[in-house]
Amino acid sequence: MNRGVSIIEARISEGAHGWRLDRALAEAVPILSRERLKVLISSGAVTGPDGLARDPARKAAAGALFSVAVPEPEPAHNEAQDIALNVVFEDEHLIVIDKQAGLVVHPAAGNLDGTLVNALLHHCAGQLSGIGGVARPGIVHRIDKDTSGLMVAAKTDRAHEGLARQFKVHSIDRRYKAIVAGRPSTSGGTVHANLARSSTNRKKMAVVPSGQGKHATTHWRHLHQLREAALVECRLETGRTHQVRVHMTSIGHPLLGDPVYGSTRTAHRGVLATLGFQRQALHAALLGFIHPVKSHALAFESEMPADMQELFNKLIV
């Protein structure tokens, strides 16, 4: 079946005079990334004052009008599913979600549906401009299934590219609240410890010597002392798989309830059992970034969910 085509009219701004055509059009058409436009230009989908413009590197002239023929995005392979979402912020470019614990972010073996991606496909139906030509949300970071809290997803190609760039250079402000075992002897600190897949259990991550794995840094601070436990804030400088869980365990403060990296202490067994708390006590509480298209700063905060707040209350000294 042939896909439909949308025609977008784009006029080169005064400020973009002399720029490469792909760069100038990316400024004029915010929903499309420069990389996507480069492909469209090369494929003969862009027409200018003198006919087809097939060279993305040609110089653009201020005031020139171009027509960009954008194929309708291909339908996503995954099924759209009506799953309740807590939407914190949304515009035509991106969406910020406060994810509930237990919701898998991306379909994978063992979780082919019922995921955040399935939910976003339903929620954003008709609003996705096509990440790489496919109508899908742009997932640029993930939160573990049993971790709750804030995450952002792109709705347009341009937003996806811009968010991915910020994550790559570690300019995103991400702060987690965690309830950890033990009594921290200092008010905070920084963990510099490379991470890689465990050599004994491929489902786990492990601290490895410098020069191996991937560089990972977590800054943490002690917020509140609890009964043989503490509430801490962890600010991620990098965003590796299971980073907070592994780093806090490495300094002797595993997260309460963590089924993979924690070992429940006697002092906490009764409380966790009474509450039926069966996940790592970890919540993505703050998310800050620069809007990838509009360029203004955005910051969002989320209170601890009811189960973590109840655990906190039970452990107050």
Summary of the structure (lengths in Angstrom):
residues: 317
radius of gyration: 23.1
end to end distance: 65.7
largest distance: 77.3
contacts: 1018
relative contact order: 0.13
helix: 21%
strand: 33%
